[in-house]
Amino acid sequence: MSRRPRAARPALAGAAPVFAALGDETRLRLVARLCAEGPLPIARLSAWSPVTRQAVTKHLHALAAAGLVRSRGPGRRRGRVWELQPRGFDDARRWLDRISRQWDDALERLRAFVEE
């Protein structure tokens, strides 16, 4: 039975909240919208949403707790403005790159085995 090295455990634990936050469809849609449109006030983020403004706010706070978004403000007429925190996505990107390399290695081993 193989176990992951102890050094990988803290890094993985740090990435887990990011993946958990992105695992919710509403939060993923909010991230996609902020990515496409840039910083937005809560009024614009909650417009056309199937969930209430209060629910959108709760989801934004979950994303903020994972380090993926932050709010600034308050704005004069629009309230707080929410924006992506690109550094918050760095751990997730590193883990996805690592997993991708592991899959590439596994597929290469399988190819070599089949060709033998």
Secondary structure by P-SEA (a helix, b strand, c coil): cccccccaaaaaaaaaaaaaaaccaaaaaaaaaaaaccccccccccccccccaaaaaaaaaaaaaacccccccccccccbbbbbccccaaaaaaaaaaaaaaaaaaaaaaaaaaac
